[in-house]
Amino acid sequence: VARTEKGGESFYVRDLANAFDSSYSGGTVTLLRDISGGGQSIINGSFQLNTDGHTVHFRGDPSLILQNGTFRVNGSISAGGTLFMVRGGSLVLEAGIFTATKCAYVDGGKLEIPENASVTLNAYNSPYASTLIVNSGRAELRGGSFTAGEKAIAIGAHSGTVKLSTLLAQGYCFSHNGEPQDLGERVWFKKDLKVEKCTSHRANPWTTTETTHSGTCIYCKTEITEDPHIYSSDQDPICDICGYERDIGHQHAWGGWQSDRYGHWRVCTAVDCSLESEHEEHTHRLGIAICATCGNISFHNHSWLS
């Protein structure tokens, strides 16, 4: 069924559970054929599991029980019940699609998904299904997608001290349909989620000065300390990040209309300001070739009827 490699030696086993014997701790387990069925495998020690492209479906509930050590998994696996039960140690999902009624149940120890890891946890569409439940212990998520049917829960926390926001590594956030999510004190979320690097820090409230803003990001809990305001232009009065409004020093003095064949605009004539107003379309009245706003004359070539 599998080959365990350790210290330059290879050991072959007929039952996957035997591949995780503590005497092989520190080894790499590679599957040699598809697996369907099977009971429980208890992991006591550190192992790397590679499915090597084989189809794996477990019937044991839970199927893989981590007691201690570091268990790294690379490859897709499915189960009828709970796939991973983490009671101690660290479960590291490096790559693969993991499908089960409960993909991972953390009841001690830690679940890790590295940054940019191609990992999807997919829960069956049933009322008791979930991709990830953290009862005790913790998670350190830097990547991964969590998908669940309408009846299932994407991610949940059963402990009073564990919130969804505490499952993220520093600087990372949950997103749904490409939008970062402020999950606050929530302990469960039913819609699909993805974990990614937070690039749109937002605080509520912001603490501002004339030049900086500070606060705690509502998405990733990063502390933002005196970051400079960001404006889209020298004459933009509103900070793009925190909304701080600055005094730009003058009222715009708009010059005469400028135009092209498509529209018209004006330019500020104040010293050290060349801001253009919004470009607007010409307002030609029916049968009149002169724009009623800027006076632009529209020309066209007649197409005469024969």
Salt bridges, closest charged atoms under 4 A:
GLU5 OE1 - ARG3 NE 3.69
ASP34 OD1 - HIS54 ND1 3.28
GLU94 OE2 - ARG72 NH1 3.16
GLU112 OE2 - LYS110 NZ 3.32
GLU140 OE1 - LYS110 NZ 3.98
GLU140 OE1 - ARG138 NH1 3.35
GLU140 OE2 - ARG142 NH1 2.85
GLU276 OE1 - HIS279 NE2 2.86
GLU280 OE1 - HIS264 NE2 3.42
